[in-house]
């Protein structure tokens, strides 16, 4: 088989051993075996979603700060003098 594929027999046995070890690990973990390309694609998607989450979190913080600045402060009532005025009005 190795001769037909044009590779060294030791390389073929190494690939076979790795495949069997990986399969055994997957069976012991009771999980599906997933290809490396699929793992890379999923990791890329996770990074993109984390980046988007970070951006949305920043936007929310900026909006909170803007609302805090834009909210009018409670108006203070002028002090009322309790002394009667000279003209007799209150």
Buried (B, 14 or more C-beta within 10 A) or exposed (E): EEEEEEEEEEEBEEEEEEEEEEEEEEEEEEEEEEEEEEEEEEEEEEEEEEEEEEEEEEEEEEEEEEEEEEEEEEEEEEEEEEEEEEEEEE
